[in-house]
Amino acid sequence: MKRILLVLTLLLTGCAGFADPNQQVSESSAEPSQMTQASTDSTAGEASNAPSQDAEQANETSKTHDASKPWGPCPDVGAPTGDLPQLELECMTGDQKVSLANLDTHGKPMVVQVWAQWCGPCREEAPRIASLSKRFEGKVQFLGINYKDPQRDLALKLVKQYGWEFPQLSDPDGAVRGPFTVLGTPTTVFISAEGKRVHSRPGGWSDDEEFAEAIKEHLGVSG
């Protein structure tokens, strides 16, 4: 009888022992679910970051662009004025060369944006450039110079992506570095209505208003 009771006790203890592993498996199987939920929450947080207003405006500009006009067109030229250098650069579209000395500002000041598609800060402020070029349309001319950029096809894609409808020139050799005091990209160059370089400013802009204030300060135009 004692032996029977001993055997029954051992059997009951053994059965009870199997409950712990099952419980551990159950707890363990819950962890991936929690991790998945955390991952989902994290992804949802990232997805909730809406595009900036500047980026949305740039995308809209790209969508409404006149298909009959090329992206990155040549700037208008005229008789030499001011002190801009006799430096020929090819239009980004590749159809002709233009001398900076012959740029026709149509009696309006000009903002020259020196940039490159491989330049991270240039890409960051690309929507802002698109926004400001529209904001000052009719008051200030905008011109882009693609600087030391061997991949013109990628540069044109960036121009289209961010809705830059203003003229673009290509400077693969960095020829404007001296005349425009280009220390790196991006660089903004302010040109007066008389065709004179007023100021060169390296680096990007923190927001639209900082850029607009600089245009007002150096070119005397509010937008």
RAFEN-V695505 format. One line per field, one symbol per residue. ss: DSSP state (2 for helix, 1 for strand, 0 for the rest). phi: phi as a letter, one per 20 degrees, with the letter a starting at -180 (. if undefined). burial: 1 if it has 16 or more other C-alpha atoms within 10 Angstrom, else 0. Layout:
BEGIN
ss->???
phi->???
burial->???
END
This chain:
BEGIN
ss->0222222222222222222222222222222222222222222222200000222222222222000000000000100000000001111000001112221000001111111000022222222222222220000111111110000222222222200000111110000222200000001111100000111111000002222222222220000
phi->.fffffffffffffffffffgffffffffffgfffffffffffffffffffffffffffffffeffffdffmffffcbfgcmcfffcecefffmeadcegfdfeelmcfcdddebbfeeggfffegfffffffffdgndcedcdcfdlcfdfffffffgfgemeeefcddcfemfegffdleerdecddddffendfeadcfnedfagfffffffffedmcdc
burial->0000000000000000000000000000000000000000000000000000011011101100100000111110000110011001111110001111111110011111111111001110111111111101001111111111110100110111111111111111001100010100111111111111100110011001001101100110100
END
